[in-house]
Amino acid sequence: MILGIGIDIVELKRIRRLLEKNNRFLKRVLTEAEQEKAMTLTAHRRTEYVAGRFAAKEAFSKANKTGIGKLGFQQIEIINCANGAPQMQVEGMEDIYIHLSISHSGELAIAQVLLEKR
């Protein structure tokens, strides 16, 4: 049974400006493991990575119908499977299957999340 669907789109220039300012946004939005991965990437790829993860976490909060305030960014982690596909893990939601898609095109990152009862 589908429990919720969420989508979010982010302009890369917005994320680029935040990342150029300082690391506060990066530390607020990404888990430690995600931050470590981000720091291995080139500046452009890092911007895409952070924008995609931010969009995915926002899309999750919409699908979950809670907003990001109830469940913080640090409780949502996105890892990559062996084939490169993103997989979302959320504390306390092991009984929910989370379908995630992240895409980048030009100056945009978009993510869609579908929550399904296991």
DSSP file (Angstrom, degrees, kcal/mol; ACC not computed):
  #  RESIDUE AA STRUCTURE BP1 BP2  ACC     N-H-->O    O-->H-N    N-H-->O    O-->H-N    TCO  KAPPA ALPHA  PHI   PSI    X-CA   Y-CA   Z-CA
    1    1 A M              0   0    0      0, 0.0   116,-2.6     0, 0.0     2,-0.4   0.000 360.0 360.0 360.0 133.2    0.0    0.0    0.0
    2    2 A I  E     -A  116   0A   0    114,-0.2   114,-0.3     1,-0.1     3,-0.1  -0.630 360.0-178.5 -77.7 128.7    1.3    3.5   -0.9
    3    3 A L  E     -     0   0A   0    112,-3.2     2,-0.3    -2,-0.4   113,-0.2   0.699  60.5 -22.3-100.2 -26.1    1.6    5.7    2.1
    4    4 A G  E     -A  115   0A   0    111,-1.2   111,-3.0     2,-0.0     2,-0.4  -0.939  45.6-144.5-179.4 156.4    2.8    8.9    0.4
    5    5 A I  E     +A  114   0A   0     -2,-0.3     2,-0.3   109,-0.2   109,-0.2  -0.997  20.7 178.3-132.1 136.4    4.6   10.5   -2.5
    6    6 A G  E     -A  113   0A   0    107,-2.8   107,-2.9    -2,-0.4     2,-0.3  -0.988   6.0-175.3-138.9 150.4    6.8   13.5   -2.4
    7    7 A I  E     +A  112   0A   0     -2,-0.3     2,-0.3   105,-0.2   105,-0.2  -0.993   2.7 179.4-142.3 147.1    8.9   15.5   -4.9
    8    8 A D  E     -A  111   0A   0    103,-2.2   103,-2.5    -2,-0.3     2,-0.4  -0.994  10.0-160.1-148.9 146.1   11.3   18.4   -4.7
    9    9 A I  E     -A  110   0A   0     -2,-0.3     2,-0.4   101,-0.2   101,-0.2  -0.984   9.9-168.8-128.8 139.5   13.4   20.4   -7.1
   10   10 A V  E     -A  109   0A   0     99,-3.1    99,-2.4    -2,-0.4     2,-0.4  -0.985  21.2-128.8-132.7 136.3   16.4   22.5   -6.3
   11   11 A E  E >>  -A  108   0A   0     -2,-0.4     4,-1.3    97,-0.2     3,-0.6  -0.720  16.0-142.7 -81.7 130.1   18.4   25.0   -8.2
   12   12 A L  H 3> S+     0   0    0     95,-2.7     4,-3.2    -2,-0.4     5,-0.2   0.846  98.1  62.6 -62.4 -34.1   22.1   24.2   -8.2
   13   13 A K  H 3> S+     0   0    0     94,-0.4     4,-2.2     1,-0.2    -1,-0.2   0.863 101.0  53.1 -62.6 -33.8   23.1   27.9   -8.0
   14   14 A R  H <> S+     0   0    0     -3,-0.6     4,-1.7     2,-0.2    -1,-0.2   0.929 113.6  41.9 -63.9 -45.6   21.3   28.2   -4.7
   15   15 A I  H  X S+     0   0    0     -4,-1.3     4,-2.6     2,-0.2     5,-0.2   0.894 111.3  56.4 -69.1 -40.3   23.2   25.3   -3.2
   16   16 A R  H  X S+     0   0    0     -4,-3.2     4,-2.3     1,-0.2    -2,-0.2   0.921 107.0  49.5 -57.0 -45.8   26.5   26.5   -4.8
   17   17 A R  H  X S+     0   0    0     -4,-2.2     4,-1.5     1,-0.2    -1,-0.2   0.913 111.5  48.9 -60.8 -43.1   26.1   29.9   -3.0
   18   18 A L  H  X S+     0   0    0     -4,-1.7     4,-1.5     1,-0.2     7,-0.3   0.895 112.7  47.2 -64.1 -40.4   25.5   28.2    0.3
   19   19 A L  H  < S+     0   0    0     -4,-2.6    -1,-0.2     1,-0.2    -2,-0.2   0.844 109.5  53.2 -71.5 -33.6   28.5   25.9   -0.1
   20   20 A E  H  < S+     0   0    0     -4,-2.3    -1,-0.2    -5,-0.2    -2,-0.2   0.811 105.7  56.5 -70.0 -29.2   30.8   28.8   -1.1
   21   21 A K  H  < S-     0   0    0     -4,-1.5     2,-0.3     1,-0.3    -2,-0.2   0.973 124.8 -55.7 -65.7 -57.3   29.8   30.7    2.0
   22   22 A N     <  -     0   0    0     -4,-1.5     3,-0.3     0, 0.0     4,-0.3  -0.936  50.6 -90.0-169.8-175.9   30.8   28.1    4.6
   23   23 A N  S  > S+     0   0    0     -2,-0.3     4,-2.5     1,-0.2     5,-0.2   0.336  91.2 101.4 -94.6   7.2   30.2   24.4    5.5
   24   24 A R  H  > S+     0   0    0      1,-0.2     4,-1.9     2,-0.2    -1,-0.2   0.914  83.5  46.5 -60.4 -44.8   27.2   25.1    7.8
   25   25 A F  H  > S+     0   0    0     -3,-0.3     4,-2.4    -7,-0.3     5,-0.3   0.929 112.3  51.4 -62.7 -45.0   24.6   24.1    5.3
   26   26 A L  H  > S+     0   0    0     -4,-0.3     4,-2.3     1,-0.2    -2,-0.2   0.914 112.5  45.7 -57.5 -45.6   26.6   20.9    4.4
   27   27 A K  H  < S+     0   0    0     -4,-2.5    -1,-0.2     1,-0.2    -2,-0.2   0.797 114.1  48.8 -70.9 -29.2   26.8   20.0    8.1
   28   28 A R  H  < S+     0   0    0     -4,-1.9    -2,-0.2    -5,-0.2    -1,-0.2   0.865 120.3  34.0 -76.6 -36.8   23.1   20.7    8.7
   29   29 A V  H  < S+     0   0    0     -4,-2.4     2,-0.3    -5,-0.2    -2,-0.2   0.818 110.8  60.0 -92.7 -34.6   21.8   18.7    5.8
   30   30 A L  S  < S-     0   0    0     -4,-2.3    44,-0.1    -5,-0.3    47,-0.1  -0.721  75.1-124.7-103.4 147.1   24.2   15.8    5.4
   31   31 A T     >  -     0   0    0     -2,-0.3     4,-2.6    45,-0.2     5,-0.2  -0.279  40.9 -97.9 -71.4 170.2   25.0   13.0    7.8
   32   32 A E  H  > S+     0   0    0      1,-0.2     4,-2.4     2,-0.2     5,-0.2   0.913 126.4  49.8 -58.7 -43.4   28.7   12.4    8.6
   33   33 A A  H  > S+     0   0    0      1,-0.2     4,-2.0     2,-0.2    -1,-0.2   0.900 111.7  48.3 -63.3 -40.6   29.0    9.7    6.0
   34   34 A E  H  > S+     0   0    0      2,-0.2     4,-2.5     1,-0.2    -1,-0.2   0.886 110.5  51.8 -66.7 -38.6   27.4   11.8    3.3
   35   35 A Q  H  X S+     0   0    0     -4,-2.6     4,-2.1     2,-0.2    -2,-0.2   0.918 107.8  51.9 -62.8 -43.7   29.7   14.7    4.2
   36   36 A E  H  < S+     0   0    0     -4,-2.4     4,-0.5     1,-0.2    -2,-0.2   0.920 111.8  46.5 -58.8 -44.7   32.7   12.5    3.9
   37   37 A K  H >< S+     0   0    0     -4,-2.0     3,-1.5     1,-0.2     4,-0.3   0.924 109.9  54.1 -62.8 -44.8   31.6   11.4    0.4
   38   38 A A  H >< S+     0   0    0     -4,-2.5     3,-1.5     1,-0.3    -1,-0.2   0.865 102.1  58.1 -58.4 -38.2   30.8   15.0   -0.6
   39   39 A M  T 3< S+     0   0    0     -4,-2.1    -1,-0.3     1,-0.3    -2,-0.2   0.618  98.5  60.1 -72.4 -11.2   34.4   16.1    0.3
   40   40 A T  T <  S+     0   0    0     -3,-1.5    -1,-0.3    -4,-0.5     2,-0.2   0.523  94.1  86.4 -88.3  -6.1   35.9   13.6   -2.2
   41   41 A L  S <  S-     0   0    0     -3,-1.5    -3,-0.0    -4,-0.3     0, 0.0  -0.540  86.1-100.8 -97.5 157.8   34.0   15.2   -5.1
   42   42 A T     >  -     0   0    0     -2,-0.2     4,-3.0     1,-0.1     5,-0.2  -0.267  45.4-100.2 -64.8 163.6   35.0   18.1   -7.4
   43   43 A A  H  > S+     0   0    0      1,-0.2     4,-2.0     2,-0.2     5,-0.1   0.907 123.0  44.6 -56.4 -45.8   33.3   21.4   -6.6
   44   44 A H  H  > S+     0   0    0      2,-0.2     4,-2.1     1,-0.2    -1,-0.2   0.937 115.9  45.9 -66.2 -45.6   30.7   21.0   -9.3
   45   45 A R  H  > S+     0   0    0      1,-0.2     4,-2.7     2,-0.2    -2,-0.2   0.864 110.2  55.3 -66.1 -34.6   29.9   17.4   -8.5
   46   46 A R  H  X S+     0   0    0     -4,-3.0     4,-2.9     2,-0.2     5,-0.3   0.911 106.5  51.2 -62.3 -42.1   29.8   18.2   -4.8
   47   47 A T  H  X S+     0   0    0     -4,-2.0     4,-2.6    -5,-0.2    -2,-0.2   0.931 112.1  46.1 -60.8 -45.8   27.1   20.8   -5.6
   48   48 A E  H  X S+     0   0    0     -4,-2.1     4,-2.7     2,-0.2    -2,-0.2   0.920 113.3  50.1 -61.4 -44.0   25.1   18.3   -7.5
   49   49 A Y  H  X S+     0   0    0     -4,-2.7     4,-2.3     2,-0.2    -2,-0.2   0.939 114.0  43.0 -60.6 -50.3   25.5   15.7   -4.8
   50   50 A V  H  X S+     0   0    0     -4,-2.9     4,-2.8     1,-0.2     5,-0.2   0.915 114.8  50.4 -65.2 -43.0   24.4   18.0   -2.0
   51   51 A A  H  X S+     0   0    0     -4,-2.6     4,-2.7    -5,-0.3    -2,-0.2   0.908 111.4  48.9 -61.8 -42.3   21.5   19.4   -4.1
   52   52 A G  H  X S+     0   0    0     -4,-2.7     4,-2.3    -5,-0.2    -1,-0.2   0.912 113.7  45.2 -64.1 -43.9   20.3   15.9   -4.9
   53   53 A R  H  X S+     0   0    0     -4,-2.3     4,-2.4     2,-0.2    -2,-0.2   0.899 113.3  50.4 -67.6 -40.2   20.4   14.8   -1.3
   54   54 A F  H  X S+     0   0    0     -4,-2.8     4,-2.3     2,-0.2    -2,-0.2   0.939 112.2  47.3 -61.8 -46.8   18.8   18.0    0.0
   55   55 A A  H  X S+     0   0    0     -4,-2.7     4,-2.7     1,-0.2    -2,-0.2   0.900 112.0  51.3 -61.0 -40.8   16.0   17.5   -2.6
   56   56 A A  H  X S+     0   0    0     -4,-2.3     4,-2.3     2,-0.2    -1,-0.2   0.906 110.6  47.2 -64.3 -42.2   15.6   13.9   -1.6
   57   57 A K  H  X S+     0   0    0     -4,-2.4     4,-1.9     2,-0.2    -1,-0.2   0.876 113.6  48.2 -69.2 -36.6   15.3   14.6    2.1
   58   58 A E  H  X S+     0   0    0     -4,-2.3     4,-1.6     2,-0.2    -2,-0.2   0.910 111.0  51.1 -66.6 -42.3   12.8   17.4    1.3
   59   59 A A  H  X S+     0   0    0     -4,-2.7     4,-2.5     1,-0.2    -2,-0.2   0.891 108.7  52.5 -62.1 -39.2   10.8   15.0   -0.9
   60   60 A F  H  X S+     0   0    0     -4,-2.3     4,-2.8     1,-0.2     5,-0.2   0.928 106.0  52.7 -61.2 -44.6   10.8   12.4    1.9
   61   61 A S  H  <>S+     0   0    0     -4,-1.9     5,-1.7     1,-0.2     6,-1.6   0.836 111.4  47.5 -62.9 -31.0    9.4   15.0    4.4
   62   62 A K  H ><5S+     0   0    0     -4,-1.6     3,-0.7     2,-0.2    -1,-0.2   0.910 112.5  47.6 -73.7 -43.4    6.6   15.7    1.9
   63   63 A A  H 3<5S+     0   0    0     -4,-2.5    -2,-0.2     1,-0.2    -1,-0.2   0.867 113.7  48.4 -64.1 -35.6    5.8   12.0    1.3
   64   64 A N  T 3<5S-     0   0    0     -4,-2.8    -1,-0.2    -5,-0.2    -2,-0.2   0.557 104.1-136.3 -81.7  -9.0    5.9   11.4    5.0
   65   65 A K  T < 5S+     0   0    0     -3,-0.7    -3,-0.2    -4,-0.3    -4,-0.1   0.798  78.1  99.4  59.0  33.1    3.6   14.4    5.5
   66   66 A T  S   <S-     0   0    0     -5,-1.7     4,-0.5     5,-0.1     3,-0.2   0.609  77.9-129.8-116.9 -20.1    5.6   15.7    8.5
   67   67 A G    >>  -     0   0    0     -6,-1.6     4,-0.7     1,-0.2     3,-0.6  -0.022  39.4 -78.3  75.8 163.1    7.8   18.4    7.1
   68   68 A I  T 34 S+     0   0    0      1,-0.2    -1,-0.2     2,-0.2     5,-0.1   0.694 120.4  74.1 -74.8 -17.7   11.5   18.3    7.9
   69   69 A G  T 34 S+     0   0    0      1,-0.2    -1,-0.2    -3,-0.2     3,-0.2   0.874  94.6  48.3 -63.9 -39.5   11.1   19.7   11.4
   70   70 A K  T <4 S+     0   0    0     -3,-0.6     2,-0.5    -4,-0.5    -1,-0.2   0.875 123.3  30.5 -71.8 -37.7    9.7   16.5   13.0
   71   71 A L  S  < S-     0   0    0     -4,-0.7    -1,-0.3   -10,-0.0    -5,-0.1  -0.968  92.5-136.8-123.9 112.4   12.4   14.2   11.5
   72   72 A G    >   -     0   0    0     -2,-0.5     3,-1.5    -3,-0.2     4,-0.3  -0.155  20.3-110.5 -73.1 162.1   15.7   16.0   11.0
   73   73 A F  G >  S+     0   0    0      1,-0.3     3,-1.4     2,-0.2   -42,-0.2   0.831 116.5  61.4 -56.3 -34.6   18.1   15.8    8.1
   74   74 A Q  G 3  S+     0   0    0      1,-0.3    -1,-0.3   -46,-0.2   -42,-0.1   0.674  97.6  57.7 -71.1 -16.3   20.6   13.9   10.2
   75   75 A Q  G <  S+     0   0    0     -3,-1.5    16,-2.1     1,-0.1     2,-0.5   0.470  98.3  70.5 -90.2  -2.8   18.1   11.0   10.7
   76   76 A I  E <   -C   90   0B   0     -3,-1.4     2,-0.4    -4,-0.3    14,-0.2  -0.967  64.7-179.8-117.5 121.3   17.8   10.5    6.9
   77   77 A E  E     -C   89   0B   0     12,-3.0    12,-3.3    -2,-0.5     2,-0.5  -0.969  14.6-157.2-126.7 139.6   20.8    9.1    5.1
   78   78 A I  E     +C   88   0B   0     -2,-0.4     2,-0.3    10,-0.2    10,-0.2  -0.959  17.3 175.2-116.3 120.9   21.2    8.3    1.4
   79   79 A I  E     -C   87   0B   0      8,-2.7     8,-3.2    -2,-0.5     2,-0.5  -0.720  29.4-115.7-114.0 167.9   23.7    5.7    0.4
   80   80 A N  E     -C   86   0B   0     -2,-0.3     5,-0.1     6,-0.2    -2,-0.0  -0.920  23.7-133.7-108.4 132.3   24.5    4.3   -3.0
   81   81 A C    >   -     0   0    0      4,-3.1     3,-2.2    -2,-0.5     6,-0.0  -0.160  40.1 -90.5 -67.8 172.3   23.9    0.6   -3.8
   82   82 A A  T 3  S+     0   0    0      1,-0.3    -1,-0.1     2,-0.1    -2,-0.0   0.816 130.9  52.6 -56.4 -32.2   26.6   -1.4   -5.6
   83   83 A N  T 3  S-     0   0    0      2,-0.1    -1,-0.3     1,-0.0    -2,-0.0   0.416 122.5-106.4 -86.4   2.7   25.0   -0.4   -8.9
   84   84 A G  S <  S+     0   0    0     -3,-2.2    -2,-0.1     1,-0.3    -1,-0.0   0.279  73.1 140.3  94.3 -11.3   25.1    3.3   -8.0
   85   85 A A        -     0   0    0     -5,-0.1    -4,-3.1     1,-0.1    -1,-0.3  -0.418  56.2-114.0 -67.8 138.8   21.4    3.7   -7.3
   86   86 A P  E     -C   80   0B   0      0, 0.0     2,-0.4     0, 0.0    14,-0.3  -0.503  30.9-168.1 -74.6 142.1   20.6    5.9   -4.3
   87   87 A Q  E     -C   79   0B   0     -8,-3.2    -8,-2.7    -2,-0.2     2,-0.4  -0.997  10.8-142.9-132.7 128.9   18.9    4.2   -1.3
   88   88 A M  E     -C   78   0B   0     10,-0.4     2,-0.4    -2,-0.4    10,-0.2  -0.758  12.3-170.1 -96.8 134.8   17.3    6.1    1.6
   89   89 A Q  E     -C   77   0B   0    -12,-3.3   -12,-3.0    -2,-0.4     2,-0.4  -0.991   5.4-171.8-122.5 130.0   17.6    4.9    5.2
   90   90 A V  E >   -C   76   0B   0     -2,-0.4     3,-1.9   -14,-0.2   -14,-0.2  -0.983  28.9-111.8-128.0 128.5   15.5    6.6    7.8
   91   91 A E  T 3  S+     0   0    0    -16,-2.1   -16,-0.1    -2,-0.4    -2,-0.0  -0.316 101.1   9.2 -56.3 130.8   15.7    6.0   11.6
   92   92 A G  T 3  S+     0   0    0      1,-0.1    -1,-0.3    -2,-0.0     3,-0.2   0.539 105.4  94.0  79.1   7.0   12.6    4.3   12.9
   93   93 A M    X   +     0   0    0     -3,-1.9     3,-1.6     1,-0.1    -3,-0.1  -0.127  35.1 127.6-123.0  38.2   11.1    3.6    9.5
   94   94 A E  T 3  S+     0   0    0      1,-0.3    -1,-0.1    -5,-0.1    -3,-0.1   0.719  70.9  60.5 -66.8 -20.7   12.4    0.0    8.9
   95   95 A D  T 3  S+     0   0    0     -3,-0.2    23,-2.0     2,-0.1     2,-0.4   0.405  94.7  77.9 -87.2   2.8    8.8   -1.2    8.3
   96   96 A I  E <  S-B  117   0A   0     -3,-1.6     2,-0.5    21,-0.2    21,-0.2  -0.939  74.1-139.8-115.0 131.8    8.5    1.2    5.3
   97   97 A Y  E     -B  116   0A   0     19,-3.4    19,-2.5    -2,-0.4     2,-0.6  -0.804  19.2-154.0 -87.6 127.9   10.0    0.6    1.9
   98   98 A I  E     -B  115   0A   0     -2,-0.5     2,-0.5   -10,-0.2   -10,-0.4  -0.906   4.9-161.9-109.5 112.1   11.3    3.9    0.5
   99   99 A H  E     -B  114   0A   0     15,-2.9    15,-2.2    -2,-0.6     2,-0.4  -0.803  17.9-175.5 -89.6 130.4   11.5    4.3   -3.3
  100  100 A L  E     +B  113   0A   0     -2,-0.5     2,-0.4   -14,-0.3    13,-0.2  -0.990  17.2 179.3-135.0 136.0   13.9    7.1   -4.3
  101  101 A S  E     -B  112   0A   0     11,-2.1    11,-2.5    -2,-0.4     2,-0.4  -0.996   5.0-176.0-133.5 130.8   14.9    8.7   -7.5
  102  102 A I  E     +B  111   0A   0     -2,-0.4     2,-0.3     9,-0.2     9,-0.2  -0.986   8.1 175.7-124.4 135.8   17.4   11.6   -7.9
  103  103 A S  E     -B  110   0A   0      7,-2.8     7,-2.9    -2,-0.4     2,-0.4  -0.984  15.2-156.6-140.2 151.5   18.2   13.3  -11.2
  104  104 A H  E     +B  109   0A   0     -2,-0.3     2,-0.3     5,-0.2     5,-0.2  -0.978  13.6 170.8-126.5 140.5   20.2   16.2  -12.3
  105  105 A S  E >   -B  108   0A   0      3,-2.3     3,-1.8    -2,-0.4     2,-0.2  -0.891  61.8 -50.7-150.3 118.0   19.8   18.3  -15.5
  106  106 A G  T 3  S-     0   0    0     -2,-0.3    -1,-0.0     1,-0.3     0, 0.0  -0.377 126.0 -10.8  58.0-118.5   21.7   21.5  -16.2
  107  107 A E  T 3  S+     0   0    0     -2,-0.2   -95,-2.7    -3,-0.1   -94,-0.4   0.056 121.2  85.8-101.5  23.3   21.2   23.7  -13.2
  108  108 A L  E <   -AB  11 105A   0     -3,-1.8    -3,-2.3   -97,-0.2     2,-0.4  -0.943  50.3-166.7-128.4 147.7   18.6   21.6  -11.5
  109  109 A A  E     -AB  10 104A   0    -99,-2.4   -99,-3.1    -2,-0.4     2,-0.4  -0.995  15.9-175.6-125.0 137.3   18.4   18.6   -9.1
  110  110 A I  E     -AB   9 103A   0     -7,-2.9    -7,-2.8    -2,-0.4     2,-0.4  -0.977   4.7-173.5-133.8 146.0   15.1   16.8   -8.6
  111  111 A A  E     -AB   8 102A   0   -103,-2.5  -103,-2.2    -2,-0.4     2,-0.4  -0.997   5.8-164.9-140.2 145.1   14.1   14.0   -6.3
  112  112 A Q  E     -AB   7 101A   0    -11,-2.5   -11,-2.1    -2,-0.4     2,-0.4  -0.993   5.7-168.0-129.7 138.2   11.0   11.9   -5.9
  113  113 A V  E     -AB   6 100A   0   -107,-2.9  -107,-2.8    -2,-0.4     2,-0.4  -0.986   4.4-171.2-127.3 134.7   10.2    9.6   -2.9
  114  114 A L  E     -AB   5  99A   0    -15,-2.2   -15,-2.9    -2,-0.4     2,-0.5  -0.996  12.2-152.1-123.9 127.4    7.4    7.1   -2.7
  115  115 A L  E     -AB   4  98A   0   -111,-3.0  -112,-3.2    -2,-0.4  -111,-1.2  -0.863  16.7-179.2-101.9 130.8    6.7    5.4    0.7
  116  116 A E  E     -AB   2  97A   0    -19,-2.5   -19,-3.4    -2,-0.5  -114,-0.2  -0.992  29.9-117.7-133.3 134.8    5.2    1.9    0.7
  117  117 A K  E       B   0  96A   0   -116,-2.6   -21,-0.2    -2,-0.4   -22,-0.0  -0.510 360.0 360.0 -68.5 134.1    4.2   -0.3    3.6
  118  118 A R              0   0    0    -23,-2.0    -1,-0.1    -2,-0.2   -22,-0.1   0.471 360.0 360.0 -74.9 360.0    6.3   -3.5    3.6
